[in-house]
Amino acid sequence: MVFRGSITEAADFDATADSEALYNAMKGFGSDKEAILELVTSRSSAQRQEVIAAYKSSYGQDLIGDLKYELTGNFERLIVSLMRTPPQHDAKEIHDAVKGAGTNERCLIEVLASRNNQQIHDMVEAYKEAYGSDMEEDVVRETSGHFKKMLVVLLQGTRDESGVVDADLVEQDAQDLFAAGEEQWGTDEAKFIMILGNRSVTHLKMVFDQYEKIAEKSIEDSIKSELSGDFERLMLAVVHGIRSVSMFFARRLYKSMKGLGTADNTLIRIMIARSEIDMLDIRECFRLRYEKSLYNMIKEDTSGDYKRTLLQLCGGDDDLAGEFFPEAAQIAYKMWEQSAMTKVKLRPTLLPAVDFDPAADAQALRKAMKGFGTDEDIIIDIIARRSNAQRQEIRQTFKSLLGRDLMKDLKSELSKNLERLVIGLMLTPAEFDAKMMRKAIEGVGTDEHALIEILVTRSNEGIQAMNAAYSSAYKKSLEGDIQSDTSGHFCRILTSLVQGGREEGEADLERADADAQELADACNAESDDMEMKFQTILCTRSFPHLRRVFQEFVRFTNKDIEQIIKKEMSGDVKNAFYAIVCSVKNQPSYFADRLYKAMKGLGTDDRALIRILVSRSEVDLFNIRKEFKETQDESLHDFIQGDTSGDYRKTLLLLCGGED
């Protein structure tokens, strides 16, 4: 194994001199924290153990005990953890995860899904020595079900590490996984546990590729649809670790620092555990996935001596280098290849109601709005549990039976966000999109993000229907209004998209190669020429074709298309092209990110929240929910519940369709 850590053994190492330096840094009043962190973070773990021994020999004191006494807070936890051996550190993390009130399942998942056989064996032994109990017994006592069974398998440390791959067994395992999940009613969890818990990394990578060919979806998507809870999270972690352990940790680090507050235990655990193994690779993956360096995110999210120590472990700022690393390019190429091979089954959260009776629904709605006061519960229960086609029948029947306009009645009885949401549900998809485009354009200021989101994600048929609905409702041309309200190259991009003339069909591999080369050449052109070339390809080619183009672009440039757009473009042009790329790669993930941005921080972008839940509830909102949970470690249901209130919240949660 080639180690690419940020911490290596110090040259001209002298354990006695180091122990003296640490003693002097802690004696007297106060302590020299700068000297402590500089020394501790510039020595390997093995060298730190020699310093501990030399300290005790020279001063008759326990170095870890003295450090605990002199330091405080996260800085103390970080420095003291660095002084433990890797097996001791892992053992303590597992012990802390299973002892006390509640179990830290995410810690168990992270550690056990990412360690090799020798690391597992050393950790189990260190646990026994430190706590006098058996790690497996303690884990079994605190967990249950299939989650427990998989943890026990991983704790054996018996994964095949021979490196020998049997092609026939690869085919058989892929077929067995397909048969255990997608091909049958219910899931054979034992088959997933046996294969994912025992086969070699090389073997499983080939199994995952073969599985995608058989199932026409990734193993990750199958796990998300077939499994649930902690067991789902564990199996996804195993798969992510098999694909790229560095990318797995990059994701974990990002989640530990995003949003309000920092998961310091996770941050400390990973920075220590990987500092001598693959921190350089993790940094590259982090920059690839999140378009910023790990160094800068740590710098923004932490403070004081704690921050300085973490930055020392990180080892450098990749944003300063400005280059894309070969290892990260290989991962990007594989990501696009996986995206091109995977055919995602879109799943709605809202289905047509059975035993549907439009006349009964129309009468019930009239009764709910008749007289003094309004029965919002009845209105919500009917409208949020019917498909759009059924709502149109109710709308027509309401007028036929009662001679009244249901839309006008709803507007007069409801108010604020609940009214906007319910009226949005009562419009046809084309009418709703047209209204959302109108809202994005009219008045002071333009909602460019809404324009981008709608035009990038709708089908040709959907865009053409929206154009017709816009013309009918507002007696104007949508294209004309866009051109009146936007300018420059951004206007030209939107004008291209609003034609609804994107090519359809599968990728043309020879043409994809040529398109990728054209994009690569355009990166060396003037800004206007580059943007025009990107527009002619990104705004006209089919999504399956663009996946292949973006994959080959990595091969030609050693860079990912996302990185080029972020680095070379700006403003609304950058946002439009970036949205296209994200939507091509994984459209449910794109919407999940839009929903997160609509609710994070202070205030809620209710228009975006309504727009996405209304427009995707009968298309792919279930997929969006799954992507949201994976990226945010919190369910969309919980986010909505915490960020909205009253009948508005109740309606949104019905559309959301459940808690993951």
N, C-alpha and C positions, 0 to 999 in steps of 0.2 A: 504493500500500500504506500502511495506517495503522499506524504503529509504536506499540507499547504496551510500551516498555521501562521498566525500573526505573532506568536510567541515562540522563540527558539532558545536553545541553551546559550547562556552568556559565555563569551570567551573570557579566558583568564579568570575563571571563577574561583573564589576563595571563600568557603563557607564560614570560616572563623572571622574573617574581616567583615563579612556581611552581618554576622550575628552581633558583632561589636557596633556596627553602624546602626542597627535596629535598636540595640540597647541604649545607645546615646540619644537616638531620636525619641525615646520614651522616658528617659530619666529626668528628674527634676519637675518643675511646674510646667504643665502643658506638654504637648508632643509635636514633633515635626512631621506632620501628616504628609507633606510633599515628599520628604525623604523616604518615608515608609512606602508610599504608593509607587514611587519611582523604582525602588529596589525590588519590591515584591512582583511588579508587573514586568520586570526585565529579566526574570529568572524562570527557568522551566519548572514544572511541578517536581521533577526529581531533584533539582537543585534546591528547591525550597525545603524539601525533606531533610537534606543535609544541613541546611541553615538551622532548622528546628533542633536537630541533634547537637550541633555545635553550640547553640544558644544555651541548651540545658547543661552541656559539659562545662561551658565557660562561666555561667552565672547561677547554675542550680535552680533555674526557674523555667516554667513552661511558657514558651513564646506565644502560643495561641491564647493562653490565659492572660498574658500581659496585653496582647493586642485587644482582646475583648474588654479589658479594663480601661484602656486608653482611648478607644475609638467608640463611636456611637452610630446608630441609625443604619441606613443602607450601606454606608461606607464601611462600617464595622462588619456587616454581614458579608459584603463582597470580599474584603481582605481576608477575613477568617476562613471563608470558603476556599479561597485560593491556596491557603496553607494546608488544606486536606489533599490527600491523594485522589485521583479521579474515582477509584472504586469507593473510597470513603465518602466522597461528595455525592455520588449517585445513591449510595446506601442511605445517607441522611435525607436526601430528597424523597426517596420512597417511604422512609420511616415517617417523615413529616406529613406525607400525603395520606397515610392510612391511620395515623394516630390522632386522637383528639376528636372534637366534634366535627362530624362530616368527613367525607373522603374527597380528596382532590383528584378526581378522575383524569383531568387533563394532564396533570403531572405524570401519573402512571402511564397514560397513553404515550406521551412524548418520550419519556425515558425508555420504556420497554420496546417501543416500536422502532427505535433508532440505534440501539446498541448491537454490536456484533457478539458472537458467541463468547469470546474471551472476556469482553467487557461485562457481559451478563454473569458469567461464572465468578469473576473477581468481585463484582458488586454483591452477589449473594453471600460470598465468603466474608466480605467486609461487614455486611449487615449482621451476620451471625456473631462476629467478633465484637461489634460495637454494642449490640442490643440484646444479645443472648437469646434471640428467638429466630425462627425460620421465616425468611421473607415470603416464601410461597404461602405458608399457613396464614400469615398476617394479611396478605393480599386477598386470599380466598375468604377470610373472615369478613372482609369489608366490601366485597363485591358479589355480584350474582349473575346468573343466566349465562348467555353466550359470551357476554363481555368477560366474565370471570374465566370461562373456558379458554378463550383466546389469550388472556394474560398468562394463564398457567402454561400454555404451549410456548409462549415467548420466553417465560422464565426458565425453561429447560435449557435454553442456549444450544439447541441442536439443529439449527438451520443448516442445510447443506452448503458448505463453503468449498466444495471440491473444484468448482469452475467447469465441470464437465456437463454438457448439455445434450440431452437425448431428444432429437427432433420429433420422434414419435410420441414421447411423453409430453412434449410441449403441445402438440396437437390434441392429445387426450385430455390434458388438464384444461385447455381452453374449452373443449367440448363439455367437459364435466362441470365447469363453472357456469357455462351457458345453460346446461340442463338443470343445474341446481337453483337457478334464479329465473332468468327471462323466459325459459321454455316451459315452465310449469306454474301451476297455481300454488302460491306459497313458496317458501325458500328453504333449501337444504343448507342450513347454516354450517353444519358439520363439515360439508365439503369445502366451503369457503375457508373455514378454520384450518383444515388439514393442508390444503394447497398453499394458502398465503402464509401459514405459520411455519412451513418446513422447507419449501423449495428454495433453491439458491436465487440470489439477486439476478444473475445473468439469465437464468432459466425463466424467472417470472417476467422479466422485461419482454422476452420473446412470447410468453404466454399472453401478456396484455396486448401485444400487437396482433397476435392471432385471434384473440377474443374480439377485437374491434372488427376484424374482417367477418367473423361469424355473426356477431350480434348487431353490427352496424351502429354501435355506440361504444363508448369507452367503459372500461371496468369501473371507473369512478361513478359514471352515471348509473350503472346498474346497481352499485352498492347504495347510492342515494335513494334509488327507487325501491330496492328490495329490503334494506335494513333500516334500523332506526336507533335513536338514542346514543348512548355511550358505545355500544357495539358498532354502530355505523361510523362514529368518529374514530374508533380504534382501527377499523379495517381501512378507512380512508387514509389514516396516518401511515399504516403499513405500506399501502400502495404508493403514497407520495414519497415515502422513504426509499422504496424500491426504485422508483423513477429517478429521483435525485434527492439524496439526503440533504444536500446543501440548499436546494430550493425549499425543502420541507422546513428547515430551520430558518430560512429567510422569511417564510410566511409566519412562523411562530414569533419571530422577533418583531415583525411589523404589527401583528395583532397585540403584542405586549405593550406597544407604545401608541397606537392610534387612539383617537378620541380623547375623552376626558379621563385623566388618571393614567397611571402606568402600572402594569403588572410586574412589579420589581422582582418578585421571586422567579418568574419565568425569564426575565431579562438577565438576571444574575446567573441563573442555572445554565443558560445556553452560552453566554459569553465565556464562562469558565470552562464548560465542558468541551467547547469546540475551538478554543484559542490555540491549542497546539495540534489540532487535527486538520480542520478545513475552513478556518475563518476567512481566508482569502477567497475561497470559492463561494462562501455564503455572502460575502460582500458583493461579489459579481452578480449573483442571482438576485440579491436584494435590489441592486441598481437596475437590473433588467426588468424586474417585475413592477417596481414602484417608482421608477424614474427619478430617484434621488438616492444619495448614498446612505448607507447605514450610519456612517460617521455623523452626518448632518442630522439625521433623525434622533440619534442619541443626544447630540449637542442641544437640540431644541427641546428635548423631553426630560432632561435631567439637569442636575445642578451641583455645584461645589466639588468637593474632593471625590464624591461618588461619580460625578460626570467625568472628571479627569481620569479616574481609574478605568472606567468603561472605555473611554476613548483610547487609552493605552492598549487595552486588550483588543480593541477593534483594529488598531494598527495603521490607519491611514484613511484619507478622504478620497474616495474614487471619483468624486465630482471634479476634483482638481485635475485629475489625469485626463479627463475628457475623452477617453477612448473606450471602446467596447472590447471586452476580453474574449479570447477564443472559446473558453469554456462556456461562457454565457451565450455566445453565438450558437454553439452546438445545442444548448438547451432551447434557445429560441427556435431553431430549425425543427427540433423535435416537437415543440409545442404546436407549430403550424402544421406539421405533418399529422399530428394527432387530431387537430381541428379539422383537417381536410378529410380524414378517414372516418370521423365520427358522424353518424346521422342521429341527431337527438330527436327523441319522440317528445313532441310538445304536449304538455298536459295542462288543461284549464283547471280552475278551481270552481267554476260555475257551469253547471250542466242544465239542460232543459228539465223543467219540473215534470214529474210523471202525473198522470190523471189531470192534466191541465184543463181548466175550464175558464176561458176568457170572460164569459158573462158573469160567472160567480166572482171572479177577481174584480171586475169592473164595479159590481154592486158593493163589494166589500170596501173598495177604495172610496166610493161615494159616501158610504156610511161613515167611514173614518174621518171624512172631511165635512160632514153635514152638521149643522147646528153650532152650538157654542164649544169652542175648543177643537183640537185635532188629535186623533189617535195615531201618533207617529209610529208606534210599535206595529200596528197593522200595515201601514204604508211601507215601512222598511221590510217587514217580513214577506210581503208579496213581491215588491219590486226587486229586492236583493236576492230573491230565490227563483227568479224566472230568467230564462235566456233572453237575449235581445230580441230575437224573432218573436218570442211569446209576449214580450212587452209591447211590441208593435201591434199585435193582435188585440191586446188589452186596450191600447190607445184607440184603435179603430172601433172596438166594441163599445167602449165608454161613450163615444160620440153617437154611435148608432142607437144604443139603448136609452141614453139619457139626454142626448142633444147638447152635451156639454164638451168643452175642450179640456181633456185631462191635464195637459201641460199648464194651461192657465190656472186651473184649480190648484194644482200642486204648487205653483209659484206663489199663489195668494195665501196658501196655508203654511208653507214652510219658509225658513229664512236662513241666511248666511251659508255656511259651508254645507249643511245638510241639504238645503235647497239646491245648491250648485251640484252636489253629488247625485241627488235623485234625478234632477233634470238631465244631467249627463247620461245617466243610465237609461232614460226614456228616449233619448235620441238614437237614431241609427248610427252605426259606426262611422259612416261617411259624414253625417250631419254633425256628430260629435267632433270629429277631426277638423271639419271646416270651422266649427265654432272655436276650437282651441287655437287654430291658426289665426282667426280673426282677433281673439283676445291677445295673442302674442304680438300682433301688429298695431292694433288701434291704441289711441291714447298717447300719453307721454312716455317715451322710451319703448324699446323693442325687447321682447323676451327671445333673444337669439337662441338660447339653449332649447326652448320649446320648439322653435322652428327646425332646428337641427334634429332633435329627437324624433319628431314626427316624420320628417321627410327622409331620414336615413333608415327608419325601421319599417316603413309601410311597403307593402307589395305594389307592383305596378297597378294592379286592379284597384287596390285601396286608394292610391294617389289619384287615379283617374276619377274614381267615385267621389273623392273628397273635392276635387276641382269642380265637378258638376254640382255638388251640394253647396259649395261656396257661391258659385254663380247664381244658383237658385235662391239662396237665402239673402245674399247681400247685393245682388245685381251688379257684381263686379267680377273682374278676373282675378283669381288668386295670384297668378303669375304677375299681373300688373301691380297688385298691391305690394307684393314682395319687392318688386323692382323700385317702387316708390319709397319703400321704407328701409332698404338696405343699399349698400354701395360696393363698388370695387370688386375684388375677386370673390369675396364672400357672396355678393349678389349673384355672380355668375355661377357659383357652386349651387346655390339654392335654385336658380333658374333651371339648371341642368337636372337637378333631382325632381323638381315639381312637374317635369314632363311625364314622369311615370314610364320612362322608356328604357329602364335598365335591362340589359340582356338577361335571358333566363336559360336554365339548363346547366349541365355539368361542365367541368373544366376542360379546356382544350390545352393539353399539356405542352404542345409545341408553341402555341401562342402564349401560354403563361410564361414560358421561358423567355420569349421575346419581350413581353410586357415587363417582366422583372428587370431585364437588361435596360429597357428604356427608362424605368424608374431609377435604376442605379446611375445611369448616365446623367439623368436630370439633376441628381444631387450635386453635380459639379457645375451646373448652369447658374445663370442669374436667377434671382428670387422669383421674378414674374414668370420666367420660362419654366422654372421648376414647378411652381404652383399650377400652371396651365397643363403641364404634362401629367401631374398627379390627378388633376381634375378629369382629364380625358380618359384615364384608366379607372380611377376609384369611383367615379360617378356613373360609369356606363357598364362595366363588366359585372357578370353575375357573382353572387357571393361565393358559390363553390369554386369558380374560376379564380377569384381574388385570393382565396385561401392558398391556392397553389402559387399564385404570383408572389404573395408575401413570403411563402416558404423559400422560393428560389431567390428572392431578394436577399435573404440572409446569406445564401451561398455566394452570391455575387459580391456582396459588400462587407460581409462579416459583421453586419449590423442588423438590428431589428427595425422594421418599418416604423414602429411606435416611437423608437428613440429618435429617428430622423425627423419625424413630424414635430416632436416636442422640442428638439434642438434647433431646427432650421426654420420653423414657422412660428407665427404668433397670432394672438387675438382670435377672432371668430373663424378665420381660415384654418388655423391650427385646431380649434375645437371641432370644426366640421369634419376635417379629415380624420382626426383622432376618433371621433364617434363612429365613422364608417369602419375604421379598422377594428375597433372594439366590438362593433355589432357583427362584423364578419367573423371574428374569432369566436365569440360566444355571446349571442344576443341576450339571453336571459341574464348573464352576468352583467352586461351593460345596463340593463334595466335595474338590476339589484343595486348597482352603484348609484344610479340616478335616484332611487328611492332613499338610499342611505344619506345622500347629500341633501335631499328634501327635508329630512328630519333631524340631522345631526346638529349639535350646537343649540344656540338660543333661537327660538322661532321656528316655524314650520312653513315650507313652501307648499301650501295646501293645493294650489293649482296643479303643481307637478304631481303631488300625491294622488289627487283625484284623477288626473289625466291618465296616469299609468295604471292604476287599479281598475278603472272603468274599461280602458282599451285592451288590457291584457287578461282580464278575468276569464274570458272565454277562449283564450289563445294559449298562453304559456305561463300563467301566474304561478302555478305549482312549481315549475322549473325555476322561476325567479325566486320564489321562497327558498328553495334548496340552495341556490347560489348565494342568497343573502345570508343564510345561516352559516354557510361554509366560510364566507369572507369576513363576516362580522362577529362570529361566535355568539350571536344572539338572534332569536327568531324575528322575522318580519312582524309577526303577530305581537310580540312583546314590544317592539319598537313603536308600532302603531298605538298600542294600549297606553304606553307611557307618554306619547307625544300628542294625543288627541283626547277628546272628551265627549260625553253625552251621546245623543242619537247619531251624531256624525261618526263618532268612534264605533258605535255598534254596527253601523252600515258598512264601514270600511273593513271591520273584522269579519263580517259575513262574506264579503267579497274575497278577503284574504283566504278564507276557507279552512283555517285550522292552525294549530300551533305545532311547529316542528320540534 
